[in-house]
Amino acid sequence: MAEQIDDHFTSTVAAMADTTRPGASDHDQPVETASSLFVQQTLDLFDSQLGSRHLDLVARRLRAKGKGFYTIGSSGHEGNAVVAGALRPTDPALLHYRSGAFFLQRARQVRGSNPLRDVLLGVVAATEEPMSGGRHKVFGRHDLNIIPQTSTIASHLPRAVGVAFSIARAAKLNVLSAWPEDAIAVCSFGDASANHSTAIGAINTAIHSAFQGLPLPLLFVCEDNGIGISTRTPKGWISANFGNREGLEYFTVDGSDLPMAYATAKHAADWVRRHRKPAFLHLRTVRLMGHAGSDFEAAYRTTTEITADFDRDPVLCTAKLLIERGHLSPNDILALYDDKRAEVAALAQEVSELPQLDSPAAVMRPLTEGLDEAMAAEPRRTYPARRAQIVGSPMPEHEGLLTLALSINRALLDVLIEYPEALVFGEDVARKGGVYGVTRGLMKKAGSARVFDTLLDEQAILGLALGAGVSGLLPIPEIQYLAYLHNAADQIRGEGATLQFFSDRQYRNPMVVRVAGYGYQKGFGGHFHNDNAVAALRDIPGIVVASPARPDDAAAMMHTCAAAARTAGAVCVYLEPIALYHTRDLYEDGDEQWLAAYPDPVKRAENHVPIGSARTYGDGTDLTIVTFGNGVYMSLRVARRLEKAHIAARVVDMRWLAPLPVHDILGEANATGRVLVVDETRSSGGVAEGVVTALIDEGFTGRLARVASEDSFIPLGDAALGVLLSEDTIEAAAIKLAQVS
């Protein structure tokens, strides 16, 4: 099919030579300055279209030779060059994978590089590729303000909303942003992706924000070619669905009509820039050459249907325009076409021999370096005067003993004071102060621009955080319950965690995602409010998962996460055990041994909890209990009862579920030679699996056992006790393990 498109272009243009006056081109006659500018602009756009087309053609040739690895092309979508032409190079862009012409046109605005070579470096997975370093073929470059996207099935739209929101919010907070104050964000996607719940949610969030009067300068660009791989989009569906949405300005144009497409894109971009509201540009396109090189298009489209699209080829349509207006002759066009073919072919030959990533360490470097940097991050020094002014009296460290909830609350306020770019947001976090009161009073002290409520959509909440983080802010979003995180896990897995990997750490997503979770909540239960499943987080490369249990650790670990996010761009998930929020007593009523003092900011270095460090209670020599979260509370209680059986146990609170504190766990394991892993999550996919495996991998040869909750959802009422791990189960397993000789 690629050869047919190529042949159709050259034969059609060559045939025009017979009906066009020889030599008729813009070089034959003087033109007015304005007209000259128009001609040059059209020629520039045409050059980007030509470059994109030949990149597609050569990508398929490289793949056929076993030299290339990516063949999803932009053919038929080259009209998106006008969108780049209508924007400023400082406008952040999150692009569809068919945005080759946009990328080339944006690079033309900045200069200083060879964008054709950049794209080809991605196609052949060469380590010289300037964005991902050979990890994926992406349209992205830091100096072009193009944030790389790898899979644009709408997953990038929530982040785009967050970027647009953050442009104005950073200016309001008077903090440094990655984008100019008058910038607009643009994101492009296909007509099939427009049906994805993530797209619908993002567009709804943008309209919802604008409806409230919040500035949200975002241009949605739907490149509608009428088909998603093999599934047709109903004719007229995009305009019917988005053409009359209240609060969403709608523009539509044929992407093959370059002058009209440019004028419409310019109108849309200028409208967004002027009104600071979202708009929807419906760019009608055509898909040529199938979905990708491996796509056998004839299996689902007739030959007539396929060839009927050839005359809508935007590259051919621009060529005809230039010929018909007398700016270039057919021979001029063919010369430009062949010159671009030769240029791209020469570059392809050169880059196809360049080195590729050759080891696991090389592939994983952005992940491992990121974790190393995050683990070395230390909290900032405090600002006493500003802190006293905002906090008032008494200061947290002078309040006496605090619960877990109060300690987190005070730590969040400290982070807001120490990082002017920090934001705390989520459903119910502001006016109400959170379902459990954890964020109570923060809005009043830090202001509604920094502590605010969001709509009920976890994808939107995390997308806002992703966009804020990449824009220079420090987002601290809240997911109200762990069960609700799974609704939007891809925003962490597919977007947040991958950005540093596919941009070679040139772009980062600093964020601290607070999640209330785990089981054992009394009087308010059921699956969605007692979820003990964390497997979806544990296998995401490069993220930090904090799991504080004690109040003093919770405060210190919040400061650690904020520092890791700010200095290393870490994506941190901070899991808070609901059942321990307001717990005061440990062993008996009134002992208040679960309370703790707030860490003294003056001694922050001493109180620092580095990522991947555990905390040990006791020095028992008979048994090591390794646990986290609610397991710490239960295990400490069990350890006291074990004393009556003459078993001296030490309890290790891992504190971090990713990366696991393997060094500390191993040391405490070797101290006793017997390890019981106490895991409140599920037996299958639970945390204990990773701990046990790590000990074996590190050569631990002592006795080893684990206890965990059942592989079940958590029901209402006392039935929950039947599937959740209990103190009795822990005690029985501990005694059995300790008594084995």
C-alpha positions in Angstrom: 0.0 0.0 0.0 2.9 2.4 0.7 4.1 1.9 -2.9 0.6 2.7 -4.2 0.4 5.9 -2.3 3.9 6.9 -3.4 3.1 6.1 -7.0 -0.3 7.8 -6.9 1.3 11.1 -5.8 4.1 11.1 -8.4 1.8 10.0 -11.3 -0.9 12.5 -10.4 1.6 15.4 -10.2 3.4 14.3 -13.4 0.1 14.2 -15.3 -0.6 17.8 -14.3 2.5 18.8 -16.2 0.5 18.2 -19.4 -2.2 20.7 -18.5 0.0 23.4 -16.8 1.9 26.2 -18.5 5.5 25.2 -18.6 7.6 27.0 -16.0 4.6 28.5 -14.2 5.8 29.0 -10.6 6.2 31.7 -8.1 9.7 32.3 -9.4 8.3 33.6 -12.7 6.6 36.8 -11.5 6.9 39.4 -8.7 4.4 39.2 -5.9 3.3 41.4 -3.1 5.0 41.0 0.3 1.9 39.6 2.0 1.5 37.2 -0.8 5.1 36.2 -0.5 4.7 35.5 3.1 1.7 33.3 2.4 3.6 31.4 -0.3 6.6 30.9 2.0 4.4 29.8 4.8 2.7 27.3 2.5 6.0 26.0 1.3 7.2 25.6 4.8 4.1 23.6 5.7 4.4 21.6 2.6 8.0 20.7 3.4 6.9 19.4 6.8 4.2 17.4 5.1 6.8 16.0 2.6 9.2 15.1 5.4 6.5 13.3 7.4 5.4 11.3 4.3 8.9 10.1 3.5 9.5 9.2 7.1 6.5 6.9 6.9 7.7 5.4 3.6 11.2 4.7 4.8 10.1 3.4 8.2 8.3 0.5 6.3 11.4 -0.1 4.2 13.6 -0.2 7.4 11.1 -2.7 9.0 11.2 -4.9 5.9 15.0 -5.0 6.3 14.9 -5.8 10.0 16.4 -2.4 10.7 13.3 -0.5 12.0 10.9 -1.2 14.8 8.0 1.2 14.4 5.6 1.6 11.5 2.6 3.5 12.8 2.7 6.4 10.5 1.2 9.9 9.9 0.2 9.5 6.3 -3.2 11.2 5.7 -2.8 13.3 8.9 -0.1 15.6 7.5 -2.6 18.5 7.8 -1.7 18.6 11.5 1.3 20.7 10.4 -1.1 23.7 10.4 -1.8 23.2 14.1 1.9 23.6 14.9 2.0 26.5 12.6 -0.9 28.2 14.4 0.8 27.8 17.8 3.8 29.1 19.5 6.8 26.8 20.1 6.5 27.6 23.8 2.9 26.1 23.9 3.2 22.7 25.6 2.0 19.9 23.3 0.9 16.3 24.0 0.7 14.6 20.6 -1.1 11.8 18.8 1.2 9.1 17.3 0.2 10.4 13.9 1.7 13.8 14.5 4.8 13.6 12.3 4.1 16.8 10.4 3.3 18.7 13.6 6.6 17.6 15.1 8.6 18.7 12.0 6.8 22.0 11.8 7.3 22.8 15.5 11.0 22.0 15.0 11.1 24.4 12.1 10.0 27.1 14.5 12.9 26.4 16.9 15.7 25.3 14.7 19.0 23.9 16.0 18.3 20.3 15.2 17.5 17.8 12.5 14.0 16.6 13.3 14.0 14.1 10.4 17.0 12.4 11.9 15.5 12.6 15.4 12.4 10.7 14.2 14.4 8.1 12.4 16.6 7.6 15.5 13.4 6.6 17.3 12.3 4.3 14.4 15.6 2.3 14.6 15.8 2.5 18.5 19.2 4.2 18.4 20.6 5.4 21.7 21.3 8.8 20.1 17.6 9.5 19.9 17.3 12.8 21.8 14.1 12.1 23.8 13.9 8.5 24.9 17.4 7.4 24.2 16.3 4.5 22.1 13.6 3.2 24.4 10.6 4.0 22.2 9.7 5.9 19.1 8.1 9.1 20.5 7.2 12.5 19.2 8.8 14.6 21.9 11.7 17.0 22.6 12.3 19.1 25.6 13.4 22.2 23.7 10.3 22.0 21.6 8.0 21.7 24.6 6.6 18.5 23.3 5.9 16.1 26.1 6.4 12.6 24.8 3.5 10.2 24.7 3.8 6.5 23.9 0.3 5.2 23.7 -2.3 7.9 22.9 -5.5 6.0 23.4 -6.7 9.0 25.3 -4.6 8.3 28.4 -2.7 11.6 27.9 -5.8 13.8 27.9 -6.2 14.1 31.7 -2.5 15.2 31.9 -3.2 17.7 29.2 -6.0 19.2 31.3 -3.6 19.3 34.2 -1.0 21.2 32.1 -3.6 23.8 31.0 -4.8 24.2 34.6 -1.3 24.7 35.9 -0.4 27.4 33.4 -2.7 29.8 35.2 -2.4 28.3 38.7 1.4 28.7 38.7 1.0 32.4 37.7 -1.6 32.9 40.4 0.8 31.4 43.0 3.7 33.4 41.6 5.8 30.3 41.3 8.1 29.4 38.4 6.3 27.4 35.6 7.7 25.4 32.7 5.4 27.4 30.4 4.8 31.1 29.7 1.8 32.7 31.5 0.0 33.3 28.1 0.7 29.8 26.8 -2.0 27.4 25.8 -1.8 23.6 25.9 -2.6 21.4 23.0 -3.3 17.6 22.8 -4.2 15.6 19.8 -5.9 12.2 19.5 -7.9 10.1 17.1 -11.6 9.7 16.5 -11.6 6.2 18.0 -9.8 7.4 21.1 -12.4 10.1 21.6 -14.8 7.4 22.7 -12.6 6.2 25.5 -13.8 6.9 29.0 -10.5 8.7 29.7 -11.1 11.1 26.9 -14.7 11.7 27.9 -13.7 12.3 31.5 -10.9 14.7 30.6 -13.1 16.8 28.3 -15.8 16.8 31.0 -13.2 18.0 33.5 -12.1 20.8 31.2 -15.7 22.0 30.7 -16.4 21.6 34.4 -13.4 23.7 35.3 -14.3 26.4 32.8 -17.9 26.4 33.9 -16.6 27.5 37.3 -14.6 30.3 35.8 -11.2 28.7 36.2 -8.7 29.5 33.4 -8.1 26.4 31.3 -6.4 27.2 28.0 -6.5 23.9 26.3 -7.0 23.0 22.6 -8.3 19.5 22.0 -7.4 18.4 18.5 -9.4 15.3 17.3 -7.8 14.0 14.1 -10.7 12.2 12.6 -9.8 9.7 9.9 -13.0 7.7 10.4 -11.5 4.4 11.5 -9.8 2.9 14.6 -7.6 0.2 13.3 -10.4 -1.7 11.6 -13.5 -0.4 13.4 -15.3 2.4 11.6 -16.4 5.5 13.5 -20.0 6.3 12.5 -20.1 9.1 10.0 -20.8 12.4 11.7 -20.3 11.0 15.2 -17.5 13.4 16.3 -19.4 16.5 15.3 -22.7 15.1 16.8 -20.9 14.3 20.1 -18.7 17.4 20.5 -20.1 20.0 18.2 -22.7 21.4 20.6 -21.2 21.0 24.0 -21.9 23.9 26.3 -18.6 25.4 27.4 -16.6 23.7 24.7 -16.0 26.0 21.6 -16.1 23.8 18.5 -14.1 24.3 15.3 -14.1 21.9 12.3 -12.2 21.8 9.0 -10.9 19.4 6.3 -7.3 18.8 7.1 -6.6 18.2 3.4 -7.5 21.9 2.6 -4.3 23.5 3.8 -5.2 27.2 3.7 -8.6 26.6 5.3 -7.1 24.2 7.8 -4.5 26.8 8.8 -7.0 29.6 9.1 -9.3 27.5 11.3 -6.5 26.2 13.5 -5.2 29.7 13.9 -8.7 30.9 14.8 -9.1 28.1 17.3 -5.7 28.7 18.9 -6.2 32.4 19.1 -9.7 31.9 20.7 -8.2 29.7 23.4 -5.4 32.1 24.1 -7.7 35.0 24.3 -10.5 33.4 26.3 -8.4 31.0 28.4 -11.1 28.3 27.9 -11.0 24.9 26.3 -11.9 24.4 22.6 -12.3 21.4 20.3 -10.7 21.4 16.9 -12.2 18.7 14.7 -9.6 18.1 12.0 -11.1 15.8 9.4 -8.3 13.6 8.0 -7.8 10.4 6.1 -5.8 7.3 7.0 -3.4 6.1 4.3 -1.3 3.0 4.3 -3.3 1.2 7.0 -2.9 1.4 10.8 0.7 0.2 10.8 3.0 -1.9 8.7 1.7 -5.1 10.0 -2.0 -4.1 9.3 -3.5 -6.0 6.4 -6.0 -3.4 5.5 -7.6 -5.4 2.7 -9.0 -7.8 5.3 -11.6 -5.2 6.4 -11.7 -2.6 3.6 -12.5 -3.1 -0.1 -10.0 -2.0 -2.7 -12.5 0.7 -3.8 -12.8 2.1 -0.3 -9.0 2.2 0.1 -8.3 3.9 -3.3 -11.1 6.3 -2.9 -9.1 8.0 -0.2 -6.1 8.6 -2.4 -7.3 11.9 -3.8 -7.8 13.2 -0.2 -4.1 12.8 0.5 -3.2 16.1 2.2 0.3 16.1 0.7 -1.2 15.7 -2.8 -3.8 18.3 -2.1 -1.2 20.8 -1.0 0.9 20.0 -4.1 -2.1 20.7 -6.3 -2.8 23.9 -4.5 0.7 25.2 -5.2 0.5 24.2 -8.8 -3.0 25.6 -9.5 -2.0 28.9 -7.9 1.1 29.1 -10.0 3.5 29.1 -7.1 5.3 25.9 -8.3 5.3 23.8 -11.4 4.6 20.1 -11.4 8.3 19.5 -12.1 9.2 21.7 -9.1 6.9 19.6 -6.9 8.4 16.4 -8.1 11.9 17.7 -7.6 11.0 18.7 -4.0 9.4 15.3 -3.5 12.4 13.4 -4.8 14.9 15.6 -2.9 13.1 14.9 0.3 13.0 11.2 -0.5 16.8 11.2 -1.0 17.4 13.2 2.2 15.4 10.9 4.3 16.8 7.8 2.7 20.4 9.0 3.4 19.5 9.7 7.0 17.9 6.3 7.3 21.0 4.6 6.0 23.1 6.5 8.5 21.1 5.9 11.6 20.3 2.2 10.9 23.9 1.3 11.8 24.0 3.3 15.1 24.2 1.5 18.5 21.1 0.5 20.3 20.5 -0.2 24.0 22.6 -3.3 24.8 22.0 -4.3 28.4 19.3 -4.3 31.1 21.2 -1.6 33.0 21.2 0.7 30.0 17.5 0.1 29.4 16.6 0.7 33.1 19.0 3.6 33.7 16.3 6.4 33.9 14.4 4.2 36.5 17.4 3.2 38.6 18.9 6.7 38.5 15.6 8.2 39.5 15.3 5.9 42.5 18.9 6.4 43.5 18.3 10.2 43.4 15.0 9.9 45.3 16.5 7.7 48.0 19.3 10.3 48.5 16.8 13.2 48.8 16.5 14.9 52.1 13.8 17.2 53.4 14.4 20.9 53.2 15.4 23.1 56.1 12.4 24.8 57.7 11.4 28.5 57.4 10.8 29.4 61.0 9.3 32.8 60.6 7.0 31.9 57.7 6.1 28.7 59.4 5.1 30.4 62.7 3.1 33.0 60.7 1.0 30.4 58.9 0.8 27.6 61.5 0.1 29.9 64.5 0.4 28.5 68.0 1.2 26.0 69.2 3.6 24.6 66.6 3.1 20.8 65.8 6.3 19.8 67.6 4.9 21.6 70.7 1.4 20.0 70.6 2.4 16.9 72.5 1.5 13.4 71.4 -0.4 13.2 68.1 -2.5 10.6 66.3 -1.6 9.4 62.9 -4.2 11.6 61.2 -3.1 14.7 63.1 0.6 14.0 62.3 -0.2 13.7 58.6 -2.2 16.9 58.7 0.6 18.8 60.3 3.1 17.4 57.9 1.0 18.4 54.9 0.8 22.0 56.2 4.6 22.0 56.7 5.1 20.8 53.1 2.7 23.6 51.9 4.8 26.1 53.8 8.2 24.8 52.7 7.2 24.4 49.0 5.3 27.4 47.7 4.6 25.3 44.5 2.8 22.5 46.5 -0.9 21.8 46.0 -3.2 19.6 48.0 -6.4 18.5 46.2 -8.9 15.8 45.7 -12.6 15.0 46.5 -13.7 16.5 49.8 -10.2 17.6 51.0 -10.8 21.3 51.3 -14.0 22.5 52.9 -14.8 19.2 54.6 -11.2 18.5 55.4 -11.3 14.9 54.2 -13.6 12.1 55.1 -11.5 11.4 58.2 -10.5 15.0 58.9 -6.9 14.4 57.8 -6.8 17.7 55.7 -9.0 19.7 58.1 -7.9 23.3 58.3 -5.4 23.2 55.5 -7.5 25.3 53.1 -8.0 28.0 55.7 -4.3 28.3 56.5 -2.8 27.8 53.0 -5.5 29.3 50.9 -8.1 27.9 48.4 -5.7 28.3 45.5 -3.4 25.6 47.0 -5.9 23.4 48.8 -9.0 22.7 46.8 -11.8 20.2 46.0 -12.0 18.4 42.7 -14.8 16.7 40.9 -15.4 13.0 41.6 -13.2 11.4 39.0 -9.9 9.6 40.0 -8.6 9.8 36.5 -9.1 13.6 36.5 -7.5 13.9 39.9 -4.4 12.0 38.9 -4.3 13.7 35.5 -4.4 17.1 37.2 -1.4 15.9 39.3 0.5 14.7 36.2 0.0 17.9 34.4 0.9 20.0 37.4 4.0 18.0 38.1 5.4 18.3 34.6 4.6 22.1 34.7 6.7 22.9 37.7 4.3 22.4 40.6 4.4 19.9 43.4 1.0 18.1 43.4 -0.3 16.1 46.4 -3.5 14.6 45.2 -5.7 12.4 47.4 -7.5 9.2 46.3 -10.2 8.8 48.9 -10.0 5.1 49.1 -7.6 2.5 47.9 -10.3 0.7 46.0 -10.9 3.8 43.9 -7.3 4.0 42.8 -7.8 1.0 40.6 -10.3 3.1 38.5 -7.4 5.3 37.4 -4.3 3.2 38.0 -3.2 3.7 34.3 -2.6 7.4 35.1 0.2 6.2 37.3 1.2 3.0 35.5 0.9 4.2 31.9 1.6 7.9 32.2 3.2 9.0 35.5 5.7 6.2 35.9 6.7 6.0 32.2 7.4 9.7 31.6 10.9 9.7 33.0 11.6 6.4 31.2 10.5 7.5 27.8 12.1 11.0 28.1 15.4 9.8 29.6 14.5 11.9 32.7 14.3 15.1 30.7 10.6 15.3 31.8 9.5 14.2 35.2 6.3 13.8 37.2 6.9 14.9 40.8 3.9 14.0 42.9 2.9 12.5 46.2 -0.4 10.5 45.8 -2.1 10.1 49.2 -4.3 7.0 49.4 -6.5 6.0 52.4 -6.5 2.2 52.5 -6.1 -1.2 54.0 -8.7 -3.1 56.1 -9.8 -3.3 59.7 -11.9 -0.2 59.6 -14.6 -0.6 62.2 -18.2 0.5 61.9 -17.8 1.5 58.2 -16.8 -1.3 56.0 -17.3 -3.3 52.9 -15.0 -3.7 50.0 -14.7 -0.2 48.7 -13.8 1.2 52.1 -11.6 -1.7 53.2 -9.4 -2.7 50.3 -6.2 -4.5 51.0 -4.9 -5.0 47.4 -1.7 -3.2 46.5 -0.4 -5.6 43.8 -1.3 -3.0 41.1 1.3 -0.7 42.6 4.1 -3.0 43.5 4.9 -4.0 40.0 5.2 -0.5 38.5 8.9 0.2 37.8 10.5 3.3 39.4 7.7 4.5 41.7 8.0 4.9 45.5 5.4 3.4 47.7 5.4 4.6 51.3 3.3 2.9 54.0 3.6 4.6 57.3 2.1 3.1 60.4 3.2 5.3 63.4 2.5 9.0 63.6 6.1 10.1 63.9 7.1 8.0 60.8 4.1 9.3 58.9 5.2 12.9 59.3 8.9 12.2 58.5 8.0 10.0 55.5 5.7 12.7 54.1 8.6 15.1 54.2 10.8 12.5 52.5 8.3 11.9 49.7 7.9 15.7 49.1 11.7 16.1 48.9 12.0 13.1 46.6 9.3 14.4 44.3 10.7 17.9 44.2 14.3 17.1 43.8 14.2 13.8 41.9 10.9 14.0 40.1 9.7 10.9 42.0 6.2 9.5 41.6 5.4 8.6 45.3 2.3 6.8 46.5 1.7 7.3 50.2 -0.6 4.7 51.6 -2.4 5.6 54.9 -4.0 2.9 57.1 -7.5 4.2 57.8 -7.9 2.0 60.8 -5.0 3.6 62.6 -5.9 7.3 61.8 -7.3 8.0 65.2 -5.9 5.1 67.2 -4.4 6.2 70.5 -3.8 3.0 72.5 -1.6 0.0 71.7 -1.7 -2.6 74.4 -4.6 -1.5 76.7 -7.1 1.2 77.0 -5.6 4.5 78.0 -2.0 3.7 77.5 -1.7 6.1 74.5 1.3 4.2 73.2 0.2 4.6 69.6 0.6 8.3 69.8 3.8 10.1 69.0 5.3 13.6 69.1 5.8 15.5 65.8 9.4 15.3 64.6 11.3 18.4 65.6 12.0 20.4 62.4 15.3 21.7 63.9 16.4 18.1 64.1 15.0 17.1 60.7 18.3 15.4 59.7 18.1 13.2 62.7 14.5 12.4 62.2 14.8 11.8 58.5 13.3 8.5 57.2 15.2 7.7 54.0 13.4 5.8 51.3 13.9 2.1 51.6 14.8 2.1 55.3 13.0 0.0 57.9 12.3 0.5 61.6 12.9 -2.2 64.2 11.1 -2.5 67.6 12.9 -4.6 70.2 15.9 -6.8 70.0 14.5 -10.3 70.5 16.8 -13.1 69.4 14.2 -15.8 68.8 12.1 -14.5 66.0 12.0 -11.6 63.5 8.5 -10.4 62.4 8.6 -8.4 59.2 5.5 -6.4 58.5 3.9 -3.0 57.6 0.8 -0.9 58.1 -1.8 -2.4 60.4 0.5 -5.4 60.7 2.8 -3.3 62.8 0.1 -2.6 65.3 -1.0 -6.3 65.5 2.6 -7.7 65.5 3.6 -5.4 68.4 0.7 -6.7 70.4 1.5 -10.3 69.5 5.1 -9.8 70.4 4.1 -8.9 74.0 2.0 -12.0 74.3 4.9 -14.1 72.9 6.9 -13.0 75.9 4.7 -15.2 78.1 5.6 -18.2 75.9 9.3 -17.2 76.4 9.7 -16.2 72.8 11.6 -12.9 72.3 10.6 -11.3 69.0 11.7 -8.2 67.2 9.2 -6.4 64.9 10.5 -4.8 61.7 8.2 -2.2 60.2 9.3 -2.0 56.5 7.7 1.4 56.1 8.4 1.3 52.3 6.8 -1.2 50.0 8.7 0.0 47.0 11.6 -0.1 47.0 11.6 -2.8 49.7 14.1 -2.2 52.5 15.9 -5.4 51.6 19.2 -4.6 53.4 17.5 -3.8 56.7 15.2 -6.8 56.5 18.1 -9.1 55.7 20.1 -7.8 58.7 17.2 -8.3 61.1 16.5 -11.7 59.6 20.0 -12.9 60.1 20.0 -11.7 63.7 17.5 -14.4 64.7 17.5 -16.9 61.9 13.7 -17.1 61.9 11.5 -14.8 59.9 7.7 -14.5 59.9 6.3 -12.1 57.3 3.1 -10.6 58.5 1.1 -9.4 55.5 -2.3 -7.8 55.8 -2.8 -7.8 52.0 -3.9 -10.9 50.1 -2.0 -14.2 49.9 -1.8 -14.0 46.1 -0.1 -10.9 44.9 0.5 -9.6 48.4 3.6 -7.9 49.8 4.8 -11.0 51.5 5.6 -12.6 48.2 8.1 -9.9 47.4 9.7 -10.0 50.9 10.1 -13.8 50.9 11.5 -13.8 47.4 14.0 -11.0 48.3 15.2 -12.9 51.3 15.8 -16.1 49.3 17.5 -14.1 46.5 19.8 -12.5 49.1 20.8 -15.9 50.4 18.9 -16.1 53.7 19.1 -19.7 54.9 17.1 -19.6 58.1 13.5 -20.6 58.8 10.9 -18.6 56.9 7.1 -18.4 57.0 4.4 -16.0 56.1 0.8 -15.2 57.1 -1.6 -13.1 55.0 -5.2 -12.3 54.5 -7.4 -14.5 52.3 -7.7 -14.1 48.6 -11.1 -12.4 49.0 -12.8 -9.1 48.8 -13.7 -7.7 52.2 -17.4 -8.1 53.2 -19.5 -6.0 55.6 -19.6 -6.6 59.3 -17.9 -9.3 61.4 -17.7 -11.5 58.3 -14.6 -9.3 57.4 -12.7 -10.9 60.3 -13.0 -14.2 58.6 -10.9 -13.2 55.6 -8.6 -10.6 57.1 -5.4 -11.5 58.9 -5.8 -11.7 62.7 -3.6 -11.4 65.7 -4.5 -15.0 66.6 -3.2 -16.2 63.3 0.0 -14.3 63.7 0.6 -15.6 67.2 0.0 -19.2 66.2 2.4 -18.9 63.2 5.0 -17.2 65.4 4.9 -19.9 68.1 5.1 -22.7 65.5 8.1 -21.0 63.7 9.9 -20.2 66.9 9.6 -23.7 68.3 11.1 -25.4 65.2 14.6 -26.5 65.9 
